[in-house]
Amino acid sequence: MTHHPRLLTASVIAGAIAFTATACTNGQAPEPNGDQTPTAEEAPGRNVSSDLFAYEQPEPIASTSGKLKTHLGSDLVTLEILELRSTPTGTLLTYRLAADKTTMHGIDGFVWAEQPRLIDQDTNQAYLVGTAGHPDSDKGRIEIALVTGDNATGPGAPIQQGFYPTLPENLTEIDVTMPGLEPTTVPITR
């Protein structure tokens, strides 16, 4: 007799689940679509793929074109500046290297001297990308640029960033250049 109340309780719960399932489907079982995977219309929620994949590249605030000279050679590119933000802790340059064809230009963290340069034309002061020391078993300590991104150019060039020293407060714009490219004047955001 001790198992009978548990059996009765289990029966009541199973009946309630069956009643709820029938009530939620208006008494009709859902029709399977063959592979038992719900279609987009059958799935709960909403389709957000258009929101996720609707990314558009930002428009440049300044640009300069020419033959970018690197340790690997030279390529015709357009340096597109997307943002230059200076704060009390440093300056972040956001840019991309656009080109008609996709190439690997070879400018990465190990080639810090070929990174974009910020130049104050009034004082002729150049600001170079920040570096950090990295131990190397063959060379001792090597300097690596504080940059992100990929060393590629092309029609869908990846966004890249470099970290520079804080710019003087009196500057509202500065020239940005790379080896082989003419400087372009860029407004500074603070």
Long-range contacts (C-beta under 8 A, 24 or more apart in sequence): 57-96, 57-156, 57-159, 58-82, 58-83, 58-159, 61-186, 61-187, 62-176, 62-184, 62-185, 62-186, 62-187, 63-184, 64-176, 64-177, 64-181, 64-182, 64-183, 64-184, 65-181, 66-180, 66-181, 66-182, 67-180, 67-181, 68-97, 68-105, 68-153, 68-178, 68-179, 68-180, 68-181, 69-179, 69-180, 70-105, 70-106, 70-107, 70-111, 70-114, 70-179, 71-106, 71-111, 71-114, 72-104, 72-105, 72-106, 74-180, 75-99, 75-103, 75-105, 75-153, 76-100, 77-105, 77-153, 77-181, 79-116, 79-176, 79-177, 79-178, 79-181, 79-184, 80-157, 81-176, 81-184, 81-186, 82-159, 83-189, 84-118, 84-174, 84-176, 84-186, 84-187, 84-188, 84-189, 85-188, 85-189, 85-190, 86-166, 86-167, 86-171, 86-188, 86-189, 86-190, 87-166, 87-190, 88-166, 89-166, 90-130, 90-163, 90-164, 90-165, 90-166, 91-118, 91-127, 91-163, 91-164, 91-165, 91-166, 91-167, 91-188, 92-161, 92-162, 92-163, 92-164, 93-118, 93-129, 93-161, 93-162, 93-163, 93-164, 93-176, 94-159, 94-160, 94-161, 95-159, 95-160, 95-161, 95-162, 95-176, 96-157, 96-158, 96-159, 96-160, 97-152, 97-153, 97-157, 97-160, 98-153, 98-154, 98-155, 98-157, 99-153, 99-154, 99-155, 99-157, 100-155, 101-154, 101-155, 102-152, 102-153, 102-154, 102-155, 103-152, 103-153, 103-154, 104-151, 104-152, 105-151, 105-152, 105-153, 106-151, 107-151, 108-145, 108-147, 108-151, 109-144, 109-145, 109-146, 109-147, 110-142, 110-144, 110-145, 111-145, 112-143, 112-144, 112-145, 112-147, 114-178, 114-179, 115-145, 115-147, 115-162, 115-178, 116-162, 116-176, 116-177, 116-178, 117-176, 117-177, 117-178, 118-164, 118-167, 118-174, 118-175, 118-176, 119-174, 119-175, 119-176, 119-177, 119-183, 120-168, 120-171, 120-174, 120-175, 121-175, 121-183, 127-164, 127-165, 127-167, 127-174, 128-164, 129-162, 129-163, 129-164, 130-162, 130-163, 130-164, 130-165
